[in-house]
Amino acid sequence: MQDEMIRNIAQLMTEQSAAYASLESLTTQLIAALTRSEPNSIESLSRAGETELFRMRSRLLEITNALTDFSDFRAREAEPAPLDAEAREKFETAVSALLQAARAFSKTGRRAGSLALGGSSFAAAGIQMCGVPPTTYRAPILKYSTGAQR
């Protein structure tokens, strides 16, 4: 029973690793779309990423529940039997792959976040320093600046 629980957890972790790889690919494409300023691509990639993240959160909850069930099962046993070598190997491989995928995505995610933040800051600075014709933009900062048209 406990070996089957561990195999199930390993399978969920393997799926989560694949989801991280998919999310990393989407994020890399999003970086390119942000750089090229392609609003349609940015929107569709953002939606696809949100969908993948939702699935990943759901799977993470499944993993957490399965680990809790395993822990409870082991706590109820008077003398816990050791795990099957194959199940242990599968679990350790899945954990290692999941950690590696999460670290790889973390780097890509930070790059995308920096790019988005930098672009936003650049646009805000451009609007404040150069101004934008009031026919297209009416931010409070332009309302009070000297020489702004109303």
Disulfide bonds with the S-S distance in Angstrom:
none
